[in-house]
Amino acid sequence: MPAVILAYPSRKAGHCKHAIHLLFTIVPIHGIDSPQEACMNLRRIIIIAVFAALIVAGSYIAIPVGPVPVTLQTAFVLLAGILGGRAIGLAAVAVYLVLGAIGLPVFSGGIGGFAHFAGPTGGFLISWLLVAPFAGFCADTGFAGGKTHETTTTRQLVWIILGTVGATVIQYLVGLPYLKLILGIEWSRALVVGLVPFIPGDLIKMIAVVILGNLFAPQVRQFLHSPVQEEPDAEETGS
């Protein structure tokens, strides 16, 4: 973040400072009463930063299809929830949207600014605040009360699939009406512009998310939630 701030005028540097304070109110960290809790919070921040960075990277891999480009961002938004859980997913998306809102070029096409939310893709961006937590909620439900395994169980996989498909539906339930409103077009045209061209790509991305979730969700969740092992004191090891 310091390198980014130095690359922008002082006004945007000030915006970044305010954004950083805001982000710390978003990140789901807990009270730090011990080194173990501090380490757990650090793990959460690392995972949130990784997913936010992946969402940014996904915006630069875009195929223009009308007013709404095809990007890898939706896959990373889904993965943030599936792998990290609802709180991590929401925080990663919030970080990304805040960075874009303050003007950093993180939106599709390498642009930024709050005005982008008033464009045709604004509804899809806003929908991610529901998409990631919903996918995470479903995955959390699948992993709740279960033992940690190296691979997912059938129950967990079913919830991952439900979360992936349901979250994708939510994205369109929010994004399509917004697109229709902004462009001032009929529903038939909105479906042609904002849904039909993306169905093949969304199917591929959903399959990829389910596969990656099946492979890595147990490991990521173990990293986030497993207790930190304390090193024995020197006196204890010496005795």
TIFILUM-209890 format. One line per field, with one value per residue (C-alpha): residue number from 1; residue in one letter; x, y, z. Coordinates in Angstrom, 1 decimal. Layout:
BEGIN
num	(NUM;...)
residuo	(A;...)
u	(X;...)
v	(Y;...)
w	(Z;...)
//
This chain:
BEGIN
num	(1;2;3;4;5;6;7;8;9;10;11;12;13;14;15;16;17;18;19;20;21;22;23;24;25;26;27;28;29;30;31;32;33;34;35;36;37;38;39;40;41;42;43;44;45;46;47;48;49;50;51;52;53;54;55;56;57;58;59;60;61;62;63;64;65;66;67;68;69;70;71;72;73;74;75;76;77;78;79;80;81;82;83;84;85;86;87;88;89;90;91;92;93;94;95;96;97;98;99;100;101;102;103;104;105;106;107;108;109;110;111;112;113;114;115;116;117;118;119;120;121;122;123;124;125;126;127;128;129;130;131;132;133;134;135;136;137;138;139;140;141;142;143;144;145;146;147;148;149;150;151;152;153;154;155;156;157;158;159;160;161;162;163;164;165;166;167;168;169;170;171;172;173;174;175;176;177;178;179;180;181;182;183;184;185;186;187;188;189;190;191;192;193;194;195;196;197;198;199;200;201;202;203;204;205;206;207;208;209;210;211;212;213;214;215;216;217;218;219;220;221;222;223;224;225;226;227;228;229;230;231;232;233;234;235;236;237;238;239)
residuo	(M;P;A;V;I;L;A;Y;P;S;R;K;A;G;H;C;K;H;A;I;H;L;L;F;T;I;V;P;I;H;G;I;D;S;P;Q;E;A;C;M;N;L;R;R;I;I;I;I;A;V;F;A;A;L;I;V;A;G;S;Y;I;A;I;P;V;G;P;V;P;V;T;L;Q;T;A;F;V;L;L;A;G;I;L;G;G;R;A;I;G;L;A;A;V;A;V;Y;L;V;L;G;A;I;G;L;P;V;F;S;G;G;I;G;G;F;A;H;F;A;G;P;T;G;G;F;L;I;S;W;L;L;V;A;P;F;A;G;F;C;A;D;T;G;F;A;G;G;K;T;H;E;T;T;T;T;R;Q;L;V;W;I;I;L;G;T;V;G;A;T;V;I;Q;Y;L;V;G;L;P;Y;L;K;L;I;L;G;I;E;W;S;R;A;L;V;V;G;L;V;P;F;I;P;G;D;L;I;K;M;I;A;V;V;I;L;G;N;L;F;A;P;Q;V;R;Q;F;L;H;S;P;V;Q;E;E;P;D;A;E;E;T;G;S)
u	(0.0;2.8;4.1;0.6;0.2;3.5;2.4;-0.6;-1.0;-1.2;-5.0;-5.4;-2.8;-5.2;-8.0;-6.0;-5.2;-8.9;-9.6;-7.1;-8.8;-12.2;-10.8;-9.7;-13.3;-14.3;-11.7;-13.1;-10.5;-11.0;-9.6;-5.9;-5.5;-2.7;0.0;-2.3;-5.1;-2.7;-1.4;-5.0;-5.9;-2.8;-3.8;-7.2;-5.7;-3.3;-6.1;-8.3;-5.4;-4.7;-8.3;-8.6;-5.4;-6.8;-10.0;-8.0;-5.8;-9.0;-10.2;-7.2;-8.1;-11.2;-12.9;-15.2;-18.7;-21.0;-21.3;-20.4;-17.0;-16.2;-13.6;-12.1;-13.3;-16.5;-14.5;-12.3;-15.2;-16.9;-13.6;-13.1;-16.4;-16.0;-12.5;-12.4;-16.0;-18.6;-16.7;-13.5;-15.3;-17.2;-14.1;-12.1;-14.9;-15.3;-11.5;-11.6;-14.7;-13.2;-10.0;-11.9;-14.2;-11.3;-9.9;-7.4;-7.5;-8.8;-12.1;-12.3;-10.4;-7.9;-10.2;-11.4;-13.6;-16.9;-18.7;-18.1;-20.9;-23.3;-22.3;-23.8;-21.6;-22.3;-25.0;-22.8;-20.1;-22.5;-24.0;-20.6;-21.3;-24.0;-22.4;-19.2;-21.0;-23.7;-21.2;-19.3;-22.4;-23.2;-19.6;-19.5;-22.7;-21.1;-18.0;-19.8;-19.4;-17.3;-13.9;-11.0;-10.2;-7.6;-10.3;-14.0;-16.7;-19.8;-21.9;-19.3;-19.1;-22.9;-22.9;-20.0;-22.0;-25.1;-23.1;-21.5;-24.7;-26.8;-24.3;-24.1;-27.9;-27.8;-25.3;-27.7;-30.7;-29.0;-26.9;-29.5;-32.2;-29.5;-28.2;-31.7;-32.3;-29.0;-29.2;-33.0;-33.7;-36.4;-36.0;-35.5;-32.6;-31.2;-31.1;-29.4;-26.8;-26.2;-26.9;-27.0;-23.4;-22.0;-23.7;-20.9;-18.2;-20.1;-20.6;-16.9;-16.1;-18.6;-17.1;-13.6;-14.7;-16.3;-13.1;-10.8;-13.1;-13.2;-9.4;-8.4;-11.2;-10.2;-6.6;-7.5;-10.0;-7.5;-5.0;-7.5;-9.0;-6.5;-5.0;-1.4;1.1;3.1;6.8;8.0;9.9;13.7;13.5;11.1;13.2;16.3;14.8)
v	(0.0;2.6;2.1;2.7;5.9;7.3;6.8;9.1;12.7;13.8;14.1;10.5;9.6;11.2;9.2;6.0;6.8;7.2;4.0;2.1;3.2;2.1;-1.2;-2.0;-1.6;-4.1;-6.8;-9.5;-9.5;-10.2;-8.7;-9.4;-10.8;-13.2;-14.0;-16.8;-14.4;-11.9;-14.7;-15.8;-12.2;-11.9;-15.0;-13.5;-10.3;-12.2;-14.3;-11.1;-9.3;-12.3;-12.6;-8.8;-8.9;-11.8;-9.9;-6.9;-9.2;-10.7;-7.3;-7.1;-10.4;-9.3;-10.2;-7.3;-8.5;-5.5;-3.2;-6.0;-7.6;-11.2;-11.4;-13.8;-11.6;-13.5;-16.7;-15.0;-13.4;-16.9;-18.5;-15.8;-17.0;-20.7;-20.9;-18.3;-18.2;-15.5;-12.9;-13.3;-13.1;-10.0;-8.3;-9.1;-7.7;-4.6;-4.0;-4.3;-2.0;0.7;0.7;1.2;3.8;6.0;6.0;3.2;1.5;-1.8;-2.1;-3.9;-2.0;-0.5;2.3;3.4;6.0;6.1;7.0;3.5;2.3;4.4;2.5;-0.7;-2.9;-1.1;-3.5;-6.5;-4.9;-4.1;-7.6;-9.0;-7.7;-10.4;-13.0;-13.6;-13.8;-16.1;-18.5;-18.3;-19.0;-22.1;-23.3;-22.5;-24.5;-27.5;-27.3;-26.5;-29.0;-31.3;-32.6;-31.3;-33.5;-33.3;-33.4;-32.3;-34.7;-35.3;-33.0;-30.2;-30.6;-30.4;-27.1;-25.8;-26.5;-24.8;-21.8;-21.4;-21.8;-19.7;-16.9;-16.7;-16.4;-13.6;-11.7;-11.6;-10.9;-7.7;-6.9;-7.3;-4.9;-2.4;-2.8;-2.4;0.7;2.4;1.6;2.2;-1.0;-3.6;-6.9;-8.9;-6.7;-6.7;-10.5;-10.5;-8.0;-8.9;-12.7;-14.8;-14.1;-15.0;-18.3;-20.5;-18.6;-18.7;-22.5;-22.9;-20.6;-22.3;-25.7;-24.4;-22.8;-26.1;-28.0;-25.6;-25.3;-29.1;-29.2;-26.3;-25.3;-27.7;-26.5;-22.8;-23.2;-25.2;-22.4;-19.8;-21.6;-24.0;-23.0;-21.7;-24.0;-22.3;-22.9;-24.3;-21.9;-22.2;-23.2;-26.0;-27.4;-27.2;-29.1)
w	(0.0;0.7;-2.9;-4.3;-2.2;-3.4;-7.0;-6.7;-5.9;-2.3;-2.5;-3.4;-0.7;1.8;0.4;0.8;4.4;5.1;3.3;5.4;8.6;7.1;6.0;9.6;10.6;7.9;8.5;10.8;13.5;17.2;20.3;20.8;24.2;23.5;20.9;19.6;18.8;17.2;14.9;14.1;13.2;11.0;9.2;8.4;7.2;4.9;3.4;2.9;1.2;-1.1;-2.2;-2.7;-4.8;-6.9;-7.5;-8.7;-10.9;-12.4;-13.6;-15.9;-17.6;-19.5;-22.7;-23.9;-24.5;-24.9;-21.8;-19.4;-20.0;-19.1;-16.3;-13.8;-11.0;-10.3;-9.8;-7.3;-5.5;-5.2;-4.0;-1.4;0.2;-0.4;0.8;3.5;4.7;4.7;6.9;4.9;1.6;2.5;3.8;0.6;-1.6;0.6;0.4;-3.4;-3.8;-1.5;-3.4;-6.6;-5.1;-4.0;-7.6;-7.8;-11.2;-10.0;-12.0;-15.3;-18.0;-15.5;-14.3;-10.9;-9.3;-7.5;-10.7;-12.0;-9.7;-11.8;-14.9;-16.4;-14.3;-11.1;-10.0;-10.5;-8.4;-5.6;-5.8;-4.8;-1.3;-1.2;-3.5;-1.4;2.0;0.5;-0.9;2.3;4.4;2.4;2.7;6.4;6.9;5.2;7.3;10.6;13.3;11.2;11.8;9.8;6.8;4.1;1.5;1.6;2.6;0.4;2.6;2.4;-1.4;-1.8;0.2;-1.9;-5.1;-3.6;-2.5;-5.9;-8.0;-5.6;-5.4;-9.1;-9.3;-6.8;-8.9;-11.8;-9.6;-8.5;-11.6;-14.4;-13.0;-12.4;-15.9;-17.3;-15.3;-16.3;-20.0;-20.2;-22.1;-22.1;-20.2;-23.3;-24.4;-20.8;-20.9;-24.3;-23.2;-19.5;-19.2;-22.4;-23.5;-20.1;-19.5;-21.0;-19.2;-15.9;-16.2;-16.7;-13.8;-11.5;-12.3;-11.6;-8.3;-7.1;-8.1;-6.3;-3.3;-3.1;-3.2;-1.0;1.3;4.1;4.0;4.0;6.8;8.8;8.3;9.4;12.4;13.7;17.1;17.1;18.7;21.4;21.5;24.8;27.1;27.2;30.9;30.1;27.3;29.4;32.4)
//
